[in-house]
Amino acid sequence: MKAFVSRVYGFANFWTLVAGSSTPRYFQTFPITRRQVSPAQVQQELGSQVSNTTAIFGPNDSRYNESTARWDIFAVPQIQVVIEPGEESDISTIVNYCNENSLEFLAVNRGHGATQSLGSFNGIQINMVNLRNITIQPGGKSAWFGGGVYDGQALTYLWNQGYVTTTGACDCVGMMGPGLGGGHGPLEGLYGMVSDNFRQLNVVLANGTAVRVNDTSYSDLLWGMKGAGHNFGIVTSFEMNIFPRGPDLWHYHNYLWRGDKLEDIFNALNFLQGNGTTPVNMTINFGFFFMNTTITKEEPVISWTFAYRGTAEVAEQYLAPFNSIEAVYNEFGDVPYPEISVVQGNGEDGTLCQDNQVRITATAGLQVYNLTAERQIFDGFKQRIASNPELAAGGGILHEGYSTEAVEDKNPDDSAYPFRADHHLMLFDTIIPPGNSSIEHAAWEWANEVRAQWNDGQPGRPIDAYVNYANGFEPVEQWYGHEAWRLERLRGLKLQYDPYNRFRYYNPIIQGNVTVVS
């Protein structure tokens, strides 16, 4: 599959050459090849130009495996050298060095990207691990975050200072990676998505220039960074809105059901969430179809978890329809917001954050649940337990929902994020053993089947793929929007700020190595 993909994308490369254009130095023929640059070379040539807290190392270093670990290893970038900048200003220097030596570069914060396009990378990884400062600004309306800050870190720090901000739902994931693709999370119903709360970004562009991006400086680029930002630069630090933390305790309730309750569950979900009318404090709910052989070996089970920003008394009124559905197991309680991710299973040590797994994924965006489609998906899982138990053992089918009021209140034209009408994020996420081509082929067949069933269950709607969950095989309009003006605007920004397509390794707006403009 991967070899086939490489050939397809090789054929897809294009060169737009306009008379009178000139090739910049970093794409001119270099006197020696640098495709197999060594850590010693980089240290010798770059070491004196960066801060003395910058680390440069390669595959033989004991730090390499941890620094290059990834959540999904289906399509792994090839990392010759890791550079961990000690200071924010080092990143511009590193990018300039890579450009002058015709080396590819890839900025990483926690390694949760799961798209096949990452597998085409071969070069230097810029690991943001040292850039984790958080500074609350006077007045308490915003905070500056280093480009290496991650969700759990930000959530805990701000909570202890009396604040919250919009983050993703998993503690282990970097803030900025999902934020550049929009950034769904538990507080979006109150405050919008992660990117909706960007005030300003410090960005290193493809040519190594460091710029500040906000409403009055590079405002056109700010639009693109809010939803398609992986294509335009490296965010070295950023200022975001923060908010008073609110109730001291949140309520959670976790359920586990057998498959015969499926229709009752999804009817209750549609009643609770309507078509974008989830109560604003019913912040996040998500559920899985997965195997739990302590309950049954014959079919998957259905788990669901709800988090409510407030008291159990109010939360349980909303959850009464679920309490009336006979469950195999349920638990509930009240904890501070930073502990919600732990009890829901997406804390830093939770199962959702396990690294170094071969994952086959597919995604869809829904407005409401189609009960016929969900029954088909469940029964398809059950069939595979009988026909291919090794595949089914790693099966996971995620249904993710949020309150979305503040997301939909935003003008959709004000950012590159295109899919504000999608209320539920679906993710087929199946773990397979490495190196087993027959299981991989069967997993892709299953992934495509489930995605088609989700989309067939909402006839007349365009097919969307949330760019942070996309597997990279979808067409570009499914990542960045079906309106022609959106794609035209993004391509225009790309030609302006990255004309040679240096940032092309995460679901790229433009395929190929080079686009030259006059």
PLY file of the C-alpha trace (Angstrom):
ply
format ascii 1.0
element vertex 518
property float x
property float y
property float z
element edge 517
property int vertex1
property int vertex2
end_header
0.00 0.00 0.00
2.74 2.46 0.99
4.78 1.72 -2.13
1.71 2.31 -4.26
1.04 5.60 -2.46
4.62 6.75 -3.05
4.28 6.14 -6.77
0.97 7.97 -6.97
2.30 11.01 -5.18
5.46 10.93 -7.25
3.36 11.20 -10.41
1.33 13.97 -8.76
4.33 16.31 -8.37
4.12 19.35 -10.58
6.31 22.30 -11.50
4.75 25.61 -12.45
7.49 27.54 -14.22
6.83 31.11 -15.23
9.14 32.98 -17.59
11.41 35.40 -15.79
11.29 33.58 -12.44
14.46 32.71 -10.59
15.29 29.78 -8.35
16.30 30.75 -4.80
19.63 29.65 -3.44
18.13 26.86 -1.35
16.85 25.13 -4.52
19.91 25.68 -6.67
22.20 22.73 -7.26
24.37 22.27 -4.19
28.01 21.36 -4.83
27.72 18.20 -2.70
24.74 16.05 -1.85
23.36 16.54 1.66
20.72 13.84 1.49
22.64 11.74 4.04
23.87 14.49 6.30
25.36 13.28 9.58
24.75 14.68 13.08
28.47 15.45 13.33
28.31 17.55 10.16
25.30 19.47 11.40
26.89 20.03 14.79
30.08 21.30 13.21
28.35 23.61 10.74
25.37 24.80 12.78
26.37 24.35 16.41
28.15 27.68 16.77
25.17 29.58 15.29
22.53 28.41 17.79
22.16 28.72 21.55
24.33 26.51 23.74
21.19 24.77 25.07
20.35 23.43 21.60
20.79 19.67 21.19
21.82 18.07 17.87
21.87 14.28 17.61
21.15 11.31 15.37
19.94 7.70 15.42
22.84 6.43 17.52
22.04 8.78 20.39
20.07 7.49 23.39
17.66 10.43 23.03
16.73 9.65 19.44
13.97 7.07 19.97
12.08 9.20 22.46
12.44 12.33 20.35
11.18 10.63 17.18
8.44 8.49 18.78
5.10 8.86 17.05
1.50 8.05 17.92
0.98 6.40 14.54
3.79 4.57 12.73
1.92 3.66 9.54
3.76 6.36 7.56
6.88 7.40 9.46
9.02 10.41 8.49
12.67 9.51 7.98
14.69 11.53 10.48
18.41 11.79 9.80
19.13 14.37 12.48
17.13 15.74 15.40
17.61 19.34 16.48
16.03 20.48 19.75
16.34 24.27 19.75
17.14 25.74 23.13
15.61 29.12 22.34
12.84 30.36 20.10
15.27 32.42 17.98
17.18 29.25 17.07
14.40 28.06 14.79
14.94 30.79 12.21
18.65 29.96 12.21
17.94 26.25 11.75
15.55 26.86 8.84
18.10 29.13 7.14
20.74 26.44 7.57
18.45 23.80 6.04
17.62 26.08 3.12
21.24 26.87 2.37
22.09 23.17 2.41
19.03 21.88 0.50
17.84 19.92 3.53
14.19 19.23 4.29
12.93 20.19 7.77
9.92 19.15 9.83
8.81 20.80 13.08
7.35 18.38 15.63
5.56 18.81 18.94
4.65 15.43 20.50
4.36 13.55 17.17
0.62 12.94 16.84
0.21 13.68 13.13
-1.29 10.59 11.45
-1.36 11.33 7.74
0.39 9.31 5.04
1.97 12.49 3.64
4.40 12.52 6.59
5.90 9.32 5.23
7.44 11.20 2.30
9.67 13.29 4.59
13.42 12.67 4.79
15.57 15.22 6.60
15.97 17.16 9.84
13.40 17.12 12.63
13.01 20.29 14.68
11.69 19.09 18.02
9.95 21.86 19.99
10.33 20.09 23.33
12.34 22.89 25.02
9.89 25.67 24.15
7.30 25.15 26.88
7.02 28.45 28.69
3.57 29.78 29.62
3.22 33.43 30.65
-0.12 34.89 31.72
-0.39 38.49 30.61
-1.29 41.40 32.94
-5.05 41.65 33.25
-5.57 37.91 32.86
-7.19 38.04 29.40
-4.49 36.17 27.49
-1.31 34.15 27.85
1.78 33.50 25.73
2.67 29.87 25.08
5.88 28.39 23.72
5.58 26.40 20.52
6.26 23.17 22.43
3.46 23.49 24.98
1.06 20.54 25.07
-2.55 20.22 26.17
-2.18 18.58 29.58
0.61 20.96 30.56
-1.38 24.05 29.60
-4.60 22.83 31.16
-3.02 22.05 34.54
-0.92 25.21 34.72
-3.74 27.56 33.81
-6.24 25.82 36.12
-3.91 26.23 39.07
-3.69 29.94 38.27
-7.48 30.26 38.01
-7.86 30.08 34.21
-8.69 27.84 31.28
-8.20 28.06 27.53
-9.30 26.06 24.52
-7.23 22.92 23.98
-7.75 19.57 22.35
-9.30 16.69 24.26
-6.18 14.52 24.76
-3.61 15.62 27.34
-0.68 14.12 25.46
-1.13 16.14 22.25
0.65 19.41 21.47
-1.51 22.53 21.50
-0.37 24.09 18.26
-0.52 21.07 15.94
-4.30 20.58 16.28
-4.77 24.35 16.61
-3.34 24.93 13.14
-6.04 22.61 11.79
-8.82 24.34 13.73
-8.62 22.51 17.04
-11.73 20.90 18.51
-11.89 20.49 22.28
-14.04 20.42 25.42
-14.46 24.18 25.80
-15.39 24.97 22.21
-19.09 25.33 23.00
-18.25 28.18 25.35
-15.27 29.83 23.66
-14.81 28.41 20.16
-12.06 26.26 18.72
-8.37 26.53 19.57
-7.68 28.64 16.47
-10.63 30.93 17.23
-8.67 32.11 20.25
-5.38 32.94 18.56
-4.43 36.57 19.24
-1.03 36.51 17.59
1.53 34.01 16.43
5.30 34.23 16.08
6.00 32.33 12.88
9.15 31.31 11.00
8.36 31.28 7.29
9.79 28.96 4.67
12.61 31.38 3.83
13.70 31.56 7.50
12.17 34.99 8.20
10.60 35.37 11.65
7.35 37.38 11.60
4.58 38.26 14.03
1.14 37.40 12.68
-1.99 39.08 14.04
-5.00 41.16 12.99
-2.85 44.09 11.86
0.37 42.39 10.76
0.20 39.63 8.14
-3.55 39.45 8.71
-3.98 37.50 5.47
-1.64 34.84 6.80
-3.51 34.76 10.13
-6.62 33.72 8.21
-4.73 30.79 6.68
-3.08 29.76 9.93
-6.54 29.25 11.46
-7.33 25.94 9.82
-4.56 25.28 7.29
-1.55 26.50 9.23
0.61 23.41 8.77
1.17 24.63 5.21
2.64 28.04 6.02
5.22 28.10 8.78
6.57 27.04 12.16
4.81 28.65 15.13
7.52 29.30 17.68
5.20 30.94 20.24
1.64 32.22 20.36
-0.72 34.38 22.38
-4.21 33.05 23.10
-7.28 34.14 24.98
-7.72 32.70 28.45
-10.83 32.68 30.62
-11.82 32.39 34.31
-11.79 28.70 35.13
-15.44 28.45 36.23
-16.85 25.69 38.46
-14.36 23.93 40.71
-15.78 20.50 39.85
-16.95 18.87 36.65
-19.24 15.83 36.54
-18.46 12.74 34.49
-20.44 9.62 33.72
-19.05 6.58 31.90
-21.18 3.75 30.49
-20.58 0.35 28.92
-23.35 -1.34 26.92
-23.91 -4.44 24.82
-24.78 -4.12 21.14
-28.49 -4.78 21.51
-28.80 -1.33 23.09
-27.34 0.48 20.05
-30.57 2.02 18.75
-31.56 3.23 22.22
-28.13 4.80 22.73
-28.08 6.70 19.44
-31.66 7.83 19.83
-30.71 9.28 23.21
-27.62 10.92 21.71
-29.63 12.56 18.96
-32.16 13.77 21.52
-29.39 15.27 23.71
-27.45 16.88 20.89
-30.11 17.69 18.32
-28.50 19.21 15.26
-25.93 21.39 17.00
-27.99 22.15 20.13
-25.98 20.24 22.73
-26.26 22.09 26.08
-23.23 24.35 26.26
-21.94 22.88 29.53
-22.27 19.28 28.27
-18.82 19.93 26.95
-17.61 16.66 25.47
-18.90 13.16 24.96
-17.39 10.34 23.00
-17.93 6.66 22.51
-16.25 3.59 21.03
-17.11 0.32 19.44
-14.30 -2.00 20.57
-13.53 -5.49 21.82
-13.78 -6.32 25.52
-13.50 -10.09 25.82
-14.23 -10.03 29.56
-17.80 -9.14 28.57
-18.22 -10.95 25.25
-16.07 -12.57 22.59
-18.87 -12.58 20.03
-19.33 -8.87 19.31
-17.90 -5.44 20.15
-19.16 -3.46 23.10
-20.21 0.18 23.18
-18.60 2.55 25.65
-19.59 6.19 26.14
-18.31 8.96 28.38
-19.82 12.36 29.16
-18.25 15.40 30.84
-20.40 18.21 32.24
-19.03 21.57 33.37
-21.04 21.84 36.59
-22.93 19.84 39.17
-24.01 16.22 39.10
-27.59 17.27 39.81
-27.89 19.21 36.55
-25.77 16.80 34.52
-27.79 13.76 35.50
-31.01 15.44 34.36
-29.54 15.54 30.84
-28.26 11.98 31.20
-31.52 10.48 32.43
-32.28 8.84 29.03
-28.92 7.05 29.18
-29.47 5.96 32.77
-32.65 4.22 31.64
-30.69 2.03 29.19
-29.51 -1.12 30.95
-25.71 -0.97 31.11
-23.12 -3.66 31.75
-21.18 -1.11 33.77
-21.32 2.56 34.68
-19.40 4.93 36.89
-19.70 8.61 37.69
-18.19 11.27 39.89
-17.03 14.84 40.27
-13.44 15.99 39.68
-11.58 19.21 38.80
-11.40 19.87 35.06
-7.74 18.76 34.70
-8.77 15.28 35.91
-11.63 14.86 33.45
-9.28 13.57 30.75
-7.96 10.93 33.16
-11.38 9.54 34.05
-12.40 9.61 30.38
-9.32 7.65 29.30
-7.49 10.36 27.35
-4.98 11.51 29.95
-1.26 11.37 29.24
-1.08 7.73 30.34
-4.45 6.72 28.86
-5.01 4.18 26.12
-5.75 6.89 23.54
-2.24 8.29 24.00
-0.29 5.08 23.41
2.62 5.67 21.01
4.30 3.58 18.33
1.27 1.71 16.99
0.49 0.98 13.35
-2.89 2.65 12.95
-5.25 2.47 10.00
-7.57 5.46 10.16
-10.48 7.07 8.35
-12.64 10.02 9.34
-15.95 11.72 8.64
-17.82 14.78 9.86
-21.49 14.38 10.83
-24.34 16.57 12.01
-26.53 13.86 13.54
-26.21 10.10 13.95
-27.89 7.83 11.42
-29.10 4.75 13.32
-29.13 2.54 10.22
-25.52 3.44 9.46
-24.44 2.82 13.05
-26.10 -0.61 13.05
-24.35 -1.46 9.77
-21.00 -0.38 11.22
-21.53 -2.38 14.39
-22.60 -5.48 12.49
-19.60 -5.12 10.15
-17.35 -5.16 13.21
-19.15 -8.26 14.50
-18.69 -10.02 11.17
-14.95 -9.38 11.28
-14.69 -10.92 14.74
-15.78 -14.16 13.10
-13.90 -13.82 9.82
-10.68 -12.04 10.86
-10.25 -12.07 14.65
-6.69 -10.72 14.53
-7.92 -7.61 12.71
-10.97 -7.20 14.93
-8.87 -7.40 18.10
-7.37 -3.99 17.37
-10.57 -2.43 16.08
-11.69 0.94 17.40
-14.52 3.09 16.05
-14.70 6.50 17.73
-17.69 8.85 17.86
-16.73 12.27 19.20
-19.15 15.04 20.09
-18.95 18.51 21.63
-21.21 21.36 22.50
-20.68 23.64 19.52
-22.53 26.91 20.17
-19.49 29.21 20.10
-18.02 27.38 17.10
-21.11 28.02 15.02
-21.44 31.60 16.25
-18.21 32.51 14.44
-18.41 33.78 10.88
-17.15 30.81 8.83
-15.53 33.15 6.31
-13.22 34.62 8.97
-10.83 31.67 9.05
-9.56 28.86 6.87
-11.32 26.26 9.01
-14.18 25.16 6.73
-16.45 22.74 8.59
-18.23 24.54 11.43
-21.49 22.74 10.64
-19.95 19.34 11.52
-21.09 18.59 15.07
-19.57 15.12 15.43
-16.09 13.90 14.50
-15.87 10.25 13.50
-12.63 8.28 13.53
-12.05 4.71 12.48
-8.83 3.90 14.35
-7.70 0.30 14.17
-4.34 -0.94 15.43
-2.73 -3.71 13.42
0.45 -5.76 13.87
3.43 -4.32 11.97
4.60 -5.95 8.76
1.44 -7.93 8.02
0.34 -6.92 4.52
-2.82 -9.07 4.49
-4.08 -7.55 7.74
-3.19 -4.08 6.44
-5.15 -4.63 3.24
-8.15 -5.91 5.19
-7.92 -2.96 7.58
-8.03 -0.45 4.72
-11.04 -2.20 3.22
-12.76 -1.98 6.61
-11.79 1.67 7.12
-13.16 2.69 3.71
-16.35 0.72 4.30
-17.03 2.43 7.64
-16.30 5.88 6.24
-18.68 5.26 3.34
-21.38 4.09 5.74
-21.06 7.26 7.82
-21.25 9.45 4.74
-24.04 7.46 3.08
-26.02 8.07 6.25
-26.17 11.80 5.50
-27.17 11.98 1.81
-26.88 15.37 0.21
-24.09 16.61 2.48
-20.54 17.02 1.14
-17.90 14.64 2.43
-15.63 16.29 5.00
-12.38 15.09 6.59
-11.22 17.07 9.65
-7.64 17.80 8.64
-6.23 16.73 12.02
-7.87 13.29 11.65
-7.43 12.88 7.89
-5.36 9.94 6.68
-3.99 11.85 3.67
-5.73 9.85 0.96
-8.70 12.22 0.75
-8.89 14.99 -1.89
-7.80 18.45 -0.82
-11.33 19.92 -0.76
-12.30 17.42 1.93
-9.57 18.91 4.16
-9.82 22.61 3.39
-13.33 23.22 2.11
-15.59 22.65 -0.86
-16.03 26.31 -1.76
-13.80 27.29 -4.68
-12.92 30.65 -3.10
-11.41 28.94 -0.05
-9.02 26.82 -2.06
-8.12 29.73 -4.33
-7.32 31.91 -1.34
-5.21 29.20 0.29
-3.27 28.60 -2.92
-2.67 32.32 -3.21
-1.30 32.46 0.32
0.85 29.44 -0.41
2.39 31.10 -3.45
3.01 34.25 -1.43
4.49 32.77 1.73
5.87 29.39 0.66
6.35 29.49 -3.13
8.74 26.52 -3.10
6.45 24.34 -0.99
8.82 23.69 1.90
5.81 22.99 4.15
4.31 20.11 2.20
4.42 17.18 4.60
1.11 17.54 6.41
-1.93 17.20 4.12
-0.53 19.77 1.69
-2.62 22.34 -0.12
-0.33 21.93 -3.13
1.30 18.61 -3.99
4.86 18.26 -5.18
8.30 19.63 -4.51
8.30 23.05 -6.13
5.93 25.72 -7.35
7.87 28.59 -8.90
6.16 31.92 -9.48
7.33 35.10 -11.15
0 1
1 2
2 3
3 4
4 5
5 6
6 7
7 8
8 9
9 10
10 11
11 12
12 13
13 14
14 15
15 16
16 17
17 18
18 19
19 20
20 21
21 22
22 23
23 24
24 25
25 26
26 27
27 28
28 29
29 30
30 31
31 32
32 33
33 34
34 35
35 36
36 37
37 38
38 39
39 40
40 41
41 42
42 43
43 44
44 45
45 46
46 47
47 48
48 49
49 50
50 51
51 52
52 53
53 54
54 55
55 56
56 57
57 58
58 59
59 60
60 61
61 62
62 63
63 64
64 65
65 66
66 67
67 68
68 69
69 70
70 71
71 72
72 73
73 74
74 75
75 76
76 77
77 78
78 79
79 80
80 81
81 82
82 83
83 84
84 85
85 86
86 87
87 88
88 89
89 90
90 91
91 92
92 93
93 94
94 95
95 96
96 97
97 98
98 99
99 100
100 101
101 102
102 103
103 104
104 105
105 106
106 107
107 108
108 109
109 110
110 111
111 112
112 113
113 114
114 115
115 116
116 117
117 118
118 119
119 120
120 121
121 122
122 123
123 124
124 125
125 126
126 127
127 128
128 129
129 130
130 131
131 132
132 133
133 134
134 135
135 136
136 137
137 138
138 139
139 140
140 141
141 142
142 143
143 144
144 145
145 146
146 147
147 148
148 149
149 150
150 151
151 152
152 153
153 154
154 155
155 156
156 157
157 158
158 159
159 160
160 161
161 162
162 163
163 164
164 165
165 166
166 167
167 168
168 169
169 170
170 171
171 172
172 173
173 174
174 175
175 176
176 177
177 178
178 179
179 180
180 181
181 182
182 183
183 184
184 185
185 186
186 187
187 188
188 189
189 190
190 191
191 192
192 193
193 194
194 195
195 196
196 197
197 198
198 199
199 200
200 201
201 202
202 203
203 204
204 205
205 206
206 207
207 208
208 209
209 210
210 211
211 212
212 213
213 214
214 215
215 216
216 217
217 218
218 219
219 220
220 221
221 222
222 223
223 224
224 225
225 226
226 227
227 228
228 229
229 230
230 231
231 232
232 233
233 234
234 235
235 236
236 237
237 238
238 239
239 240
240 241
241 242
242 243
243 244
244 245
245 246
246 247
247 248
248 249
249 250
250 251
251 252
252 253
253 254
254 255
255 256
256 257
257 258
258 259
259 260
260 261
261 262
262 263
263 264
264 265
265 266
266 267
267 268
268 269
269 270
270 271
271 272
272 273
273 274
274 275
275 276
276 277
277 278
278 279
279 280
280 281
281 282
282 283
283 284
284 285
285 286
286 287
287 288
288 289
289 290
290 291
291 292
292 293
293 294
294 295
295 296
296 297
297 298
298 299
299 300
300 301
301 302
302 303
303 304
304 305
305 306
306 307
307 308
308 309
309 310
310 311
311 312
312 313
313 314
314 315
315 316
316 317
317 318
318 319
319 320
320 321
321 322
322 323
323 324
324 325
325 326
326 327
327 328
328 329
329 330
330 331
331 332
332 333
333 334
334 335
335 336
336 337
337 338
338 339
339 340
340 341
341 342
342 343
343 344
344 345
345 346
346 347
347 348
348 349
349 350
350 351
351 352
352 353
353 354
354 355
355 356
356 357
357 358
358 359
359 360
360 361
361 362
362 363
363 364
364 365
365 366
366 367
367 368
368 369
369 370
370 371
371 372
372 373
373 374
374 375
375 376
376 377
377 378
378 379
379 380
380 381
381 382
382 383
383 384
384 385
385 386
386 387
387 388
388 389
389 390
390 391
391 392
392 393
393 394
394 395
395 396
396 397
397 398
398 399
399 400
400 401
401 402
402 403
403 404
404 405
405 406
406 407
407 408
408 409
409 410
410 411
411 412
412 413
413 414
414 415
415 416
416 417
417 418
418 419
419 420
420 421
421 422
422 423
423 424
424 425
425 426
426 427
427 428
428 429
429 430
430 431
431 432
432 433
433 434
434 435
435 436
436 437
437 438
438 439
439 440
440 441
441 442
442 443
443 444
444 445
445 446
446 447
447 448
448 449
449 450
450 451
451 452
452 453
453 454
454 455
455 456
456 457
457 458
458 459
459 460
460 461
461 462
462 463
463 464
464 465
465 466
466 467
467 468
468 469
469 470
470 471
471 472
472 473
473 474
474 475
475 476
476 477
477 478
478 479
479 480
480 481
481 482
482 483
483 484
484 485
485 486
486 487
487 488
488 489
489 490
490 491
491 492
492 493
493 494
494 495
495 496
496 497
497 498
498 499
499 500
500 501
501 502
502 503
503 504
504 505
505 506
506 507
507 508
508 509
509 510
510 511
511 512
512 513
513 514
514 515
515 516
516 517
